[in-house]
Amino acid sequence: MKAVVFGGAGVEGSYAVHCLTQSEKISEILIADLNEKRGQEIAKAHEKITFEKIDVTDQQSLNKGFSGADVAVNCVGPFYKFAPPILKTAIDKGVDYVDICDDYDMTTELLDTFNKDAKDAGTTCIVGLGASPGLTNIMAKFASEQLTKTKDITIYVTRGLTEEAGGAIPYHMFHCWLGPVPVYKNGQFTKGMGLVDGAEPVIFPQPFGAGNVYYFGHPETVTLPRYIEGLENASCKGTFFPDSFRQLLLQIYDLGLTSDQPIPVKGMQVAPVDFLASYMGVIGKQVMNSGEKIPEGGAIMVKVVGEKDGVERMIKYSGCANMKEGTATPAAIGAEMILEGKIKSPGVSAPEGCVPTKDFMNRIMGRSGFGKTWYTVRDEITEPLE
């Protein structure tokens, strides 16, 4: 069987390609990317891999990328810009689809706009199957399956600044971490200010440790209430290490530098957000050279609170991994499970809507390089201690 990885020459996409080479179900992996030099270099690593220069903004080129594919993995961001045409083409071509979309508003649009067409085509499409969203959604669903009633789900995310990240990351950061973001509270959606509201002290797994987290806009907030009945509260909270970077982002937002409205600069029209996205590498290096201790990689935590037969219970999962491994590995495993027939759910779904939770989590924890995972349960004491 053949898998195509759009953006397969990028940071996350190239690791997804690496993961897919380990699947016995897959005999061919196509890297569909504009970066010809990098794509051909990656293709040399394994006999299953080939490269083709594909421009996802050109429909004819995009169609060519899907030729002969059984499953597509989309790693081209920012997803609020590129996900709709790639998903639509997958449905039109009858190719099953997985992406790592982490934009909350685009996730809602993909679910609402393309679900019927995908169902009619018999195409299984999973949006947001990375680390967060993705693994976090599945952990939350698995925990809720152990309860008789699920009340509250909180997703916690953090990362340091030292790891490699793709070119779409700054755009996503400005889009989902700053300004008004969705919060699901008492059964209704409301708004909170990203990196400002919802302050809560937490302890992440080492090497991160203690820090204050704040609301940010990831898709779990808008998808978990769709699939977990009776859920009352859902939110995503996160921060960056060091905290000085969070404060810097807030200053940038207050100055209006995340605007996508072009302004004249020496005879050229330049959007502040485009300049800032390019300049973030310089800012990141300045923070890293400040002398503050910066942990490597990233961490996630999933806290689910509810009841088991009338008794309060809290279940928490936590784990650490580098961004590319943490994001790309779930997407690759999802594609593999689709090809194996383990996931067959025509339509467009978030991960918690169609992925077999226990099977998926066991596969993740069995992959080398993914990172460590912890599990905690808090039970109410209802009987005398022995």
Rosetta blueprint (number, residue, H / E / L):
1 M L
2 K E
3 A E
4 V E
5 V E
6 F E
7 G L
8 G L
9 A L
10 G L
11 V H
12 E H
13 G H
14 S H
15 Y H
16 A H
17 V H
18 H H
19 C H
20 L H
21 T L
22 Q L
23 S L
24 E L
25 K L
26 I L
27 S L
28 E E
29 I E
30 L E
31 I E
32 A E
33 D E
34 L L
35 N L
36 E H
37 K H
38 R H
39 G H
40 Q H
41 E H
42 I H
43 A H
44 K L
45 A L
46 H L
47 E L
48 K L
49 I E
50 T E
51 F E
52 E E
53 K E
54 I L
55 D L
56 V L
57 T L
58 D L
59 Q H
60 Q H
61 S H
62 L H
63 N H
64 K H
65 G H
66 F L
67 S L
68 G L
69 A L
70 D L
71 V E
72 A E
73 V E
74 N E
75 C L
76 V L
77 G L
78 P L
79 F H
80 Y H
81 K H
82 F H
83 A H
84 P H
85 P H
86 I H
87 L H
88 K H
89 T H
90 A H
91 I H
92 D H
93 K H
94 G L
95 V L
96 D E
97 Y E
98 V E
99 D E
100 I L
101 C L
102 D L
103 D L
104 Y H
105 D H
106 M H
107 T H
108 T H
109 E H
110 L H
111 L H
112 D H
113 T H
114 F H
115 N H
116 K H
117 D H
118 A H
119 K H
120 D H
121 A H
122 G L
123 T L
124 T E
125 C E
126 I E
127 V L
128 G L
129 L L
130 G E
131 A L
132 S L
133 P L
134 G E
135 L H
136 T H
137 N H
138 I H
139 M H
140 A H
141 K H
142 F H
143 A H
144 S H
145 E H
146 Q L
147 L L
148 T L
149 K E
150 T E
151 K E
152 D E
153 I E
154 T E
155 I E
156 Y E
157 V E
158 T E
159 R E
160 G E
161 L L
162 T L
163 E L
164 E L
165 A L
166 G L
167 G L
168 A L
169 I H
170 P H
171 Y H
172 H H
173 M H
174 F H
175 H H
176 C H
177 W H
178 L L
179 G L
180 P E
181 V E
182 P E
183 V E
184 Y E
185 K E
186 N L
187 G L
188 Q E
189 F E
190 T E
191 K E
192 G E
193 M E
194 G L
195 L L
196 V L
197 D L
198 G L
199 A L
200 E E
201 P E
202 V E
203 I E
204 F E
205 P L
206 Q L
207 P L
208 F L
209 G E
210 A E
211 G E
212 N E
213 V E
214 Y E
215 Y E
216 F L
217 G L
218 H L
219 P L
220 E H
221 T H
222 V H
223 T H
224 L H
225 P H
226 R H
227 Y H
228 I L
229 E L
230 G L
231 L L
232 E L
233 N E
234 A E
235 S E
236 C E
237 K E
238 G E
239 T E
240 F E
241 F E
242 P L
243 D H
244 S H
245 F H
246 R H
247 Q H
248 L H
249 L H
250 L H
251 Q H
252 I H
253 Y H
254 D H
255 L L
256 G L
257 L L
258 T L
259 S L
260 D L
261 Q L
262 P L
263 I E
264 P E
265 V E
266 K L
267 G L
268 M E
269 Q E
270 V E
271 A L
272 P H
273 V H
274 D H
275 F H
276 L H
277 A H
278 S H
279 Y H
280 M H
281 G H
282 V H
283 I H
284 G H
285 K H
286 Q H
287 V H
288 M H
289 N L
290 S L
291 G L
292 E L
293 K L
294 I L
295 P L
296 E L
297 G L
298 G E
299 A E
300 I E
301 M E
302 V E
303 K E
304 V E
305 V E
306 G E
307 E E
308 K E
309 D L
310 G L
311 V E
312 E E
313 R E
314 M E
315 I E
316 K E
317 Y E
318 S E
319 G E
320 C E
321 A E
322 N L
323 M H
324 K H
325 E H
326 G H
327 T H
328 A H
329 T H
330 P H
331 A H
332 A H
333 I H
334 G H
335 A H
336 E H
337 M H
338 I H
339 L H
340 E L
341 G L
342 K L
343 I L
344 K L
345 S L
346 P L
347 G E
348 V E
349 S E
350 A L
351 P H
352 E H
353 G H
354 C L
355 V L
356 P L
357 T H
358 K H
359 D H
360 F H
361 M H
362 N H
363 R H
364 I H
365 M H
366 G L
367 R L
368 S L
369 G L
370 F L
371 G L
372 K L
373 T E
374 W E
375 Y E
376 T E
377 V E
378 R E
379 D E
380 E L
381 I L
382 T L
383 E L
384 P L
385 L L
386 E L
